[in-house]
Amino acid sequence: MKKTPDRESVLMSLKEVEGELRALGLWADESARPDEKAFLSTIPFCLDTMGFHEWLQFIFIPKMTELLNNGGSLPDNVLIHTVAEEVYRGKWNRFKKLIFSLRKLDGLFNIQ
């Protein structure tokens, strides 16, 4: 039987990811929110309509926070850090803390 991640740990990990985005200067205020059409993308992570950091801020973190706060079912598997590694390829020094935070978050879900 697969274990579910500790909700408090996931929430803290999401805050860590937010902190890394802020430290990188990639956390935007609501006025910089992508156009509503950007959210209709059918491409994974909306990579055709917004930046990966925007997807994290405006889609992933809010959705996960809502699930956590409302007692919703969490995903069985999360594998986001590999996308970050690809998106930020060649920029390891700048983005390594963000990628590490995402890897840590992924690890909370990928438990046996």
PyRosetta script that sets phi, psi and omega in degrees:
from pyrosetta import init, pose_from_sequence

init()
pose = pose_from_sequence("MKKTPDRESVLMSLKEVEGELRALGLWADESARPDEKAFLSTIPFCLDTMGFHEWLQFIFIPKMTELLNNGGSLPDNVLIHTVAEEVYRGKWNRFKKLIFSLRKLDGLFNIQ")
pose.set_psi(1, 130.3)
pose.set_omega(1, -178.4)
pose.set_phi(2, -76.8)
pose.set_psi(2, 134.9)
pose.set_omega(2, 178.4)
pose.set_phi(3, -81.5)
pose.set_psi(3, 150.4)
pose.set_omega(3, 174.8)
pose.set_phi(4, -95.1)
pose.set_psi(4, 148.6)
pose.set_omega(4, -178.4)
pose.set_phi(5, -69.0)
pose.set_psi(5, 152.1)
pose.set_omega(5, 175.4)
pose.set_phi(6, -67.6)
pose.set_psi(6, 120.8)
pose.set_omega(6, -174.9)
pose.set_phi(7, -60.9)
pose.set_psi(7, -39.5)
pose.set_omega(7, -179.8)
pose.set_phi(8, -65.9)
pose.set_psi(8, -38.5)
pose.set_omega(8, 177.7)
pose.set_phi(9, -64.5)
pose.set_psi(9, -39.8)
pose.set_omega(9, 178.9)
pose.set_phi(10, -65.5)
pose.set_psi(10, -44.2)
pose.set_omega(10, 179.4)
pose.set_phi(11, -60.9)
pose.set_psi(11, -43.6)
pose.set_omega(11, 178.3)
pose.set_phi(12, -64.2)
pose.set_psi(12, -37.9)
pose.set_omega(12, 179.6)
pose.set_phi(13, -67.6)
pose.set_psi(13, -38.5)
pose.set_omega(13, 176.4)
pose.set_phi(14, -63.4)
pose.set_psi(14, -39.0)
pose.set_omega(14, 177.0)
pose.set_phi(15, -64.3)
pose.set_psi(15, -36.6)
pose.set_omega(15, 177.7)
pose.set_phi(16, -64.5)
pose.set_psi(16, -42.8)
pose.set_omega(16, 178.1)
pose.set_phi(17, -62.1)
pose.set_psi(17, -45.0)
pose.set_omega(17, 177.5)
pose.set_phi(18, -58.3)
pose.set_psi(18, -44.0)
pose.set_omega(18, 178.7)
pose.set_phi(19, -59.8)
pose.set_psi(19, -39.6)
pose.set_omega(19, 178.5)
pose.set_phi(20, -67.4)
pose.set_psi(20, -40.4)
pose.set_omega(20, 177.0)
pose.set_phi(21, -62.6)
pose.set_psi(21, -40.2)
pose.set_omega(21, 177.6)
pose.set_phi(22, -64.1)
pose.set_psi(22, -44.5)
pose.set_omega(22, -179.5)
pose.set_phi(23, -61.6)
pose.set_psi(23, -32.2)
pose.set_omega(23, 178.7)
pose.set_phi(24, -81.7)
pose.set_psi(24, -6.8)
pose.set_omega(24, -177.5)
pose.set_phi(25, 75.7)
pose.set_psi(25, 23.3)
pose.set_omega(25, -177.6)
pose.set_phi(26, -104.1)
pose.set_psi(26, -2.8)
pose.set_omega(26, 179.3)
pose.set_phi(27, -86.7)
pose.set_psi(27, 122.7)
pose.set_omega(27, -175.0)
pose.set_phi(28, -106.2)
pose.set_psi(28, 158.5)
pose.set_omega(28, 172.8)
pose.set_phi(29, -83.3)
pose.set_psi(29, 172.1)
pose.set_omega(29, -174.6)
pose.set_phi(30, -59.7)
pose.set_psi(30, -26.1)
pose.set_omega(30, 180.0)
pose.set_phi(31, -65.7)
pose.set_psi(31, -20.7)
pose.set_omega(31, 179.1)
pose.set_phi(32, -96.2)
pose.set_psi(32, 7.8)
pose.set_omega(32, 179.1)
pose.set_phi(33, -57.6)
pose.set_psi(33, 134.7)
pose.set_omega(33, 178.0)
pose.set_phi(34, -59.5)
pose.set_psi(34, 154.4)
pose.set_omega(34, 177.1)
pose.set_phi(35, -56.9)
pose.set_psi(35, 147.9)
pose.set_omega(35, -177.6)
pose.set_phi(36, -56.5)
pose.set_psi(36, -30.4)
pose.set_omega(36, 178.0)
pose.set_phi(37, -62.7)
pose.set_psi(37, -29.4)
pose.set_omega(37, -179.9)
pose.set_phi(38, -62.7)
pose.set_psi(38, -28.7)
pose.set_omega(38, -178.0)
pose.set_phi(39, -78.7)
pose.set_psi(39, -10.0)
pose.set_omega(39, -179.0)
pose.set_phi(40, -89.2)
pose.set_psi(40, 1.5)
pose.set_omega(40, -178.8)
pose.set_phi(41, -55.7)
pose.set_psi(41, 144.9)
pose.set_omega(41, 175.4)
pose.set_phi(42, -104.2)
pose.set_psi(42, 0.7)
pose.set_omega(42, 177.9)
pose.set_phi(43, -82.6)
pose.set_psi(43, 135.7)
pose.set_omega(43, 178.1)
pose.set_phi(44, -52.5)
pose.set_psi(44, 138.1)
pose.set_omega(44, 179.0)
pose.set_phi(45, 63.1)
pose.set_psi(45, 13.4)
pose.set_omega(45, 179.5)
pose.set_phi(46, 52.0)
pose.set_psi(46, 33.2)
pose.set_omega(46, -174.5)
pose.set_phi(47, -64.9)
pose.set_psi(47, -14.3)
pose.set_omega(47, 177.9)
pose.set_phi(48, -89.0)
pose.set_psi(48, -12.9)
pose.set_omega(48, -175.1)
pose.set_phi(49, -123.8)
pose.set_psi(49, -11.6)
pose.set_omega(49, 179.2)
pose.set_phi(50, -155.8)
pose.set_psi(50, 162.9)
pose.set_omega(50, 176.6)
pose.set_phi(51, -71.8)
pose.set_psi(51, 155.8)
pose.set_omega(51, 179.8)
pose.set_phi(52, -57.6)
pose.set_psi(52, -41.3)
pose.set_omega(52, 178.9)
pose.set_phi(53, -63.5)
pose.set_psi(53, -33.0)
pose.set_omega(53, 176.8)
pose.set_phi(54, -68.7)
pose.set_psi(54, -40.0)
pose.set_omega(54, 177.3)
pose.set_phi(55, -60.8)
pose.set_psi(55, -43.5)
pose.set_omega(55, 177.7)
pose.set_phi(56, -59.7)
pose.set_psi(56, -47.6)
pose.set_omega(56, -175.3)
pose.set_phi(57, -72.0)
pose.set_psi(57, -45.1)
pose.set_omega(57, -170.0)
pose.set_phi(58, -97.7)
pose.set_psi(58, -13.7)
pose.set_omega(58, 179.8)
pose.set_phi(59, -122.2)
pose.set_psi(59, -62.2)
pose.set_omega(59, -171.4)
pose.set_phi(60, -64.3)
pose.set_psi(60, -55.7)
pose.set_omega(60, -176.6)
pose.set_phi(61, -61.2)
pose.set_psi(61, -46.2)
pose.set_omega(61, 178.3)
pose.set_phi(62, -63.2)
pose.set_psi(62, -39.7)
pose.set_omega(62, -179.4)
pose.set_phi(63, -65.6)
pose.set_psi(63, -44.9)
pose.set_omega(63, 179.3)
pose.set_phi(64, -65.7)
pose.set_psi(64, -40.0)
pose.set_omega(64, 179.1)
pose.set_phi(65, -63.3)
pose.set_psi(65, -41.2)
pose.set_omega(65, 177.7)
pose.set_phi(66, -62.4)
pose.set_psi(66, -45.1)
pose.set_omega(66, 177.8)
pose.set_phi(67, -59.7)
pose.set_psi(67, -43.5)
pose.set_omega(67, -179.6)
pose.set_phi(68, -65.2)
pose.set_psi(68, -44.6)
pose.set_omega(68, -177.6)
pose.set_phi(69, -71.2)
pose.set_psi(69, -28.2)
pose.set_omega(69, -177.2)
pose.set_phi(70, -101.3)
pose.set_psi(70, 6.0)
pose.set_omega(70, 179.3)
pose.set_phi(71, 70.5)
pose.set_psi(71, 22.3)
pose.set_omega(71, 179.9)
pose.set_phi(72, -70.9)
pose.set_psi(72, 165.8)
pose.set_omega(72, 178.6)
pose.set_phi(73, -72.2)
pose.set_psi(73, 129.7)
pose.set_omega(73, 177.9)
pose.set_phi(74, -87.3)
pose.set_psi(74, 154.3)
pose.set_omega(74, 178.1)
pose.set_phi(75, -62.4)
pose.set_psi(75, 153.0)
pose.set_omega(75, 177.9)
pose.set_phi(76, -75.4)
pose.set_psi(76, -30.7)
pose.set_omega(76, -172.4)
pose.set_phi(77, -141.4)
pose.set_psi(77, 135.3)
pose.set_omega(77, 175.7)
pose.set_phi(78, -132.9)
pose.set_psi(78, 130.2)
pose.set_omega(78, -179.6)
pose.set_phi(79, -141.6)
pose.set_psi(79, 79.4)
pose.set_omega(79, -175.3)
pose.set_phi(80, -101.2)
pose.set_psi(80, -31.0)
pose.set_omega(80, -174.7)
pose.set_phi(81, -61.3)
pose.set_psi(81, -29.0)
pose.set_omega(81, 179.9)
pose.set_phi(82, -68.7)
pose.set_psi(82, -33.2)
pose.set_omega(82, 175.7)
pose.set_phi(83, -67.1)
pose.set_psi(83, -44.0)
pose.set_omega(83, 178.3)
pose.set_phi(84, -60.4)
pose.set_psi(84, -40.9)
pose.set_omega(84, 178.6)
pose.set_phi(85, -59.6)
pose.set_psi(85, -39.1)
pose.set_omega(85, -179.9)
pose.set_phi(86, -73.4)
pose.set_psi(86, -45.7)
pose.set_omega(86, -179.0)
pose.set_phi(87, -61.3)
pose.set_psi(87, -39.9)
pose.set_omega(87, -176.2)
pose.set_phi(88, -101.7)
pose.set_psi(88, 22.1)
pose.set_omega(88, 178.2)
pose.set_phi(89, -54.7)
pose.set_psi(89, 133.7)
pose.set_omega(89, -179.8)
pose.set_phi(90, 83.8)
pose.set_psi(90, -1.9)
pose.set_omega(90, -179.1)
pose.set_phi(91, -124.9)
pose.set_psi(91, 32.5)
pose.set_omega(91, -173.5)
pose.set_phi(92, -53.6)
pose.set_psi(92, -47.6)
pose.set_omega(92, -175.8)
pose.set_phi(93, -58.2)
pose.set_psi(93, -39.4)
pose.set_omega(93, -178.8)
pose.set_phi(94, -74.1)
pose.set_psi(94, -38.5)
pose.set_omega(94, -170.0)
pose.set_phi(95, -106.8)
pose.set_psi(95, 5.9)
pose.set_omega(95, -174.0)
pose.set_phi(96, -62.0)
pose.set_psi(96, -37.0)
pose.set_omega(96, 179.8)
pose.set_phi(97, -68.4)
pose.set_psi(97, -38.2)
pose.set_omega(97, 176.6)
pose.set_phi(98, -65.1)
pose.set_psi(98, -45.8)
pose.set_omega(98, 180.0)
pose.set_phi(99, -62.4)
pose.set_psi(99, -41.9)
pose.set_omega(99, 177.8)
pose.set_phi(100, -61.8)
pose.set_psi(100, -42.4)
pose.set_omega(100, 178.6)
pose.set_phi(101, -62.8)
pose.set_psi(101, -39.4)
pose.set_omega(101, 178.3)
pose.set_phi(102, -69.1)
pose.set_psi(102, -37.1)
pose.set_omega(102, 177.1)
pose.set_phi(103, -63.2)
pose.set_psi(103, -41.4)
pose.set_omega(103, 177.7)
pose.set_phi(104, -63.0)
pose.set_psi(104, -43.0)
pose.set_omega(104, 176.7)
pose.set_phi(105, -61.2)
pose.set_psi(105, -47.5)
pose.set_omega(105, 178.0)
pose.set_phi(106, -54.7)
pose.set_psi(106, -41.6)
pose.set_omega(106, -178.0)
pose.set_phi(107, -62.0)
pose.set_psi(107, -26.8)
pose.set_omega(107, 178.4)
pose.set_phi(108, -68.0)
pose.set_psi(108, -26.6)
pose.set_omega(108, -178.1)
pose.set_phi(109, -93.7)
pose.set_psi(109, -30.1)
pose.set_omega(109, -173.6)
pose.set_phi(110, -91.9)
pose.set_psi(110, 61.8)
pose.set_omega(110, -178.9)
pose.set_phi(111, -114.9)
pose.set_psi(111, 153.5)
pose.set_omega(111, 178.9)
pose.set_phi(112, -102.5)
pose.dump_pdb("model.pdb")
